[in-house]
Amino acid sequence: LLLVVVVIGATVALFAPQFGPQTAPGENVSEAQQGVTNLQYGLDLAGGTRVRAPLVGYTATEVDFDGDLPDEVATAIAGELENASATDITAVPEENAVDVTATSVTESQFRAAMDASGYAYGNIRPGVTQETRDVAEQVIQDKIDQTGLSGGTVTQVQSLTGEYFIRVEVPGENRSSVTSLLAERGTVQIDIAYATENGTAVQEEVLTQDGIQQLGTATQSDQSPGAYVPVTVRNTAPEGEQSPAHSFQQAVADRGFASAYEDPRTDSCEYVNGSLTGERNPCLLLTVDGEVVNSFGMSPGLASGMRSGEWAQDPRFILQTQNFSESRQVAINLRAGALPASLDIGPNGEGTSSYIAPSQGQAFRTNSLLTGLIAVFAVAGVVFFRYGEVEVALPMIVTALSEVVILLGFAAGIGYPLDLSVIAGFIAVIGTGVDDLIIIADEVMAEGDVNSRRVFQSRFKKAFWVIGAAAATTIIAMSPLAVLSLGDLQGFAIFTILGVVVGVLLTRPAYGDILRALLTRDK
């Protein structure tokens, strides 16, 4: 009865719309993610792009911080480098390490800067710290999610030589769109553009991504066709320094925003193709990698609050756009635009990328289904040939297949993308499951007919001890593959272990109950 309940639950997870892929408005869902079931497919079965590349940088290990704060360490080391700033240095006391991510800094230059800064260290190695990798992984995942690329995953993997890579898989997308999303590190900032007395447009940085305390989601305006992104600026700073909110407010007041926008009829900016036009109203510019991607005006109330100095006490404003999709792109740029280090995916880099066409993924799915059916029929034929008794063989096949249904329901319920390694795990589950059921049947029927439930239970316990020992061996053998970042082998190991656990706790005992009901006389 418990097996029936679990199979029904797995079936609901497989087919009920509530368990299907949930998408945000405007999010793209590949054809491979849509279908009769709620199953989601990985790169092998859906087609798409896989990128595997290290982060560019060098790390000093076993660093003695000598009681200094990480910001102080970063500033001191950056002061010894001509082609890097403190934002390119990450000091991590928990790892006793410091890394530099500026692509223009060589290993010898970083070594010389470490020596000149006076911080003792053990060695300099290629690569970045774990903290930088974690941040990069989250930023890339945010980029993929915010862009609406359904099913995209970002993981860290380690080679046999100890080198770390960031692996990005995006089903249904071509190589150029994915690599272009990842290629740029993405320096994001808000600049101010204003006109001088002689009419020349000047552009200055007034707010970086680090100065943003909170960024809201893109929101459709209630009273207009446009949309907006709410932004809260950080108004705290170390003693003796000016907070981002106060410096932003001062820049706006000094550059004439307040007086320019006192007239409600001119609450717009006139920035076109790199220059101010019309009345030359000042503009706020969102720049990514030095290129202006959006320009914004300012409401009279906001401009007045900045001129009076009150705005910095509650430093919030909105970036107004003409439509919702533009607001979403603004939020993407601000939220996930800057990588802490560049991915080495250039023509001469260590990174690799591969693309599987959706048609090839479809062929893989068809072949996987055929392979599974062949495995089922092959196992069924052997079992019927071995026993020749329907009451023994048929429950065996049905019970073994129920394990696959349960695992498919589990994958659909948690949204785990299926790939060829997972399919291989399902086939392994069918084989090992039937092995265990044959052990049960052979042990129960080894000494002829079963006369009573007591005799059946005694024989079943002997078989179950063998099955339990075999299951423990399988789990121990597969556990390293399940926890280590070894690529496709991880999915194979996870679902093989899940199949073994489901078998020992549920399907093997259920098959024993079925046999007992069919074979014993004192029912």
Secondary structure, 3 states (H helix, E strand, C coil): CHHHHHHHHHHHHHHCHHHCCCCCCCCECCHHHCCCCCCCECHHHHCEEEEEECECCEEEECCCCCCCCHHHHHHHHHCCCCCCCHHHEEEEHHHCEEEECCCCCCHHHHHHHHHHHCCCCCEEEECCCHHHHHHHHHHHHHHHHHHCECCCEEEEEECCCCCEEEEEEEECCCHHHHHHHHHCCCCEEEEEEEECCCCCEEEEEEEEHHHEEEECCCEECCCCCCEEEEEEECCCCCCCCCCHHHHHHHHHHHCCHHHHCCCHHHCCCCEECCEECCCCCCEEEEEECCEEEEEECCCHHHHHHHHHCCHHHCCEEEEEECCHHHHHHHHHHHHHCCCCCCECCCCCCCCEEEEECHHHHHHHHHHHHHHHHHHHHHHHHHHHHHHCCHHHHHHHHHHHHHHHHHHHHHHHHHCCCECHHHHHHHHHHHHHHHHHHHHHHHHHHCCCCCCCHHHHHHHHHHHHHHHHHHHHHHHHHHHHHHHCCCCHHHHHHHHHHHHHHHHHHHHHHHHHHHHHHHHCCCC
